[in-house]
Amino acid sequence: MKIDFLIIGQGLAGTLLSHFLEQAGKRVHVIDHFDERTATQAAAGIINPITGRRYVKSWRVDELIPFARATYRKLESRLSISIYHERNILRALFNTREENDWLARTAEEGYDRYMLDAAELEGYAACTVPAYSYGEVQHSAQVEVGRLARAYRVYLREQNAITEETFDYEQLDLAGKAVLYGELEAQTAVFCEGPRAKQNPFFSYLPFGGAKGEVLIIRIPDGHFEKILKHRVFIVPLQEGLYWVGSTYSWNYEDANPTAEGREYLEGRLRDILQIPFEVVEHRAAIRPTVKDRRPFLGRHPQFPQLALFNGLGAKGASLGPFWARHMADFLIKNVTLEEAVDIGRFHTQG
Ligand SMILES: Cc1cc2nc3c(=O)[nH]c(=O)nc-3n(C[C@H](O)[C@H](O)[C@H](O)COP(=O)(O)OP(=O)(O)OC[C@H]3O[C@@H](n4cnc5c(N)ncnc54)[C@H](O)[C@@H]3O)c2cc1C
């Protein structure tokens, strides 16, 4: 079967790239073996414009958020799902210095649209141990990225456009200009494998990182919160009285499995915050596809131009994914020049 693009991996990166390629009229086939223990399935999908201890705007957030919102809205209507939830973030501030720093930032140009003067705690006021003070962020959101990938998978099945198995690099035939893989003949194969790219024989020369994260899904029967709270950990409302709590962040790990220490840490932080009962429903873990300089990985292979890579969404896939997936699609289809910051060429050359 002749196709334009073979996409390997259908997490958030593969889903968004397939979407843009299809929207441009290209024929896409995906190979993915579904795994619950992937970043896309573990993530809360928080889009947070103001991050870090210094309360700075995330990289290129003024462009990324409107583009992400428009993309997810489009996918919601394509797939008849609801995944993009606008939710303000309440940020706990723990002393005068933090409060002063926060207030100083709100006065800076370009920050006022994201940072509110006063925080409205809603239900959290009565149910949590109060912090010294709070800041509130708007234009933030929670995107159900796991649900998006699962819904897109159903759509791909309906189109007979997915093979649900592990990709076998040995079967790849790169003798001609095209890519041959079993019955499939594609102009380009794009690897969107998340942290598993470390094992990809063609791209493993790139400095992939990897940061493990553990999360809890809990029920708070008397919760009724709408906003996201960032206290010792994030508490993110899901549906039906469930909340996502996380996450841990570790560079040293043996595997992607949940650990007793991770659970203990998260439950401990929760007990520090919540003054009402909660029940743990699920404990998940996964590896984030991080890169040293925290910028995505886009590009074609230096020796095999029929092979390409879209990866490195790190800890911020929900906001970075749509904008850079579209850039990748434009690069693949229209040959636009990749922005230097995301071009894998910044880490040349192959060893
Ligand atoms: C605990 C945790 C919390 C997070 N919270 C947030 C958050 O709040 N906000 C945010 O923006 N981001 C968050 N992230 C980051 C976000 O999840 C990632 O940036 C994003 O999901 C990465 O998507 P991906 O498609 O690159 O990788 P993955 O999700 O790992 O998907 C890769 C896919 O490729 C498949 N695959 C890989 N290799 C092969 C192969 N050889 N053959 C077949 N299939 C293959 C895998 O099975 C998988 O389906 C979080 C991540 C973690 C772990």
The ligand as an ORCA input file, in Angstrom:
! r2SCAN-3c Opt
* xyz 0 1
  C       3.764     12.033     35.100
  C       3.709     12.948     33.927
  C       2.984     14.125     33.989
  C       2.927     14.981     32.917
  N       2.153     16.119     33.014
  C       2.101     16.964     31.976
  C       1.298     18.127     32.051
  O       0.597     18.370     33.031
  N       1.302     18.981     30.984
  C       2.028     18.734     29.865
  O       2.001     19.538     28.937
  N       2.791     17.636     29.761
  C       2.842     16.755     30.790
  N       3.613     15.634     30.699
  C       4.432     15.463     29.491
  C       3.623     14.879     28.321
  O       2.952     13.756     28.772
  C       4.562     14.536     27.170
  O       5.236     15.700     26.738
  C       3.862     13.922     25.965
  O       2.801     13.094     26.341
  C       4.871     13.140     25.139
  O       4.203     12.510     24.088
  P       4.989     11.588     23.057
  O       3.995     11.181     22.038
  O       6.241     12.253     22.594
  O       5.483     10.322     23.905
  P       4.693      9.078     24.536
  O       3.537      9.515     25.318
  O       5.724      8.250     25.244
  O       4.126      8.278     23.289
  C       4.944      7.482     22.467
  C       4.067      6.428     21.804
  O       4.845      5.692     20.878
  C       4.673      4.297     21.094
  N       5.925      3.665     20.671
  C       7.179      4.000     21.019
  N       8.073      3.235     20.388
  C       7.362      2.410     19.592
  C       7.720      1.382     18.682
  N       9.008      1.063     18.439
  N       6.732      0.706     18.056
  C       5.425      1.015     18.248
  N       5.035      2.008     19.101
  C       5.995      2.676     19.766
  C       4.394      4.189     22.597
  O       3.736      2.997     22.935
  C       3.491      5.409     22.790
  O       2.156      5.108     22.452
  C       3.655     14.706     31.735
  C       4.381     13.520     31.658
  C       4.416     12.643     32.733
  C       5.186     11.365     32.625
*
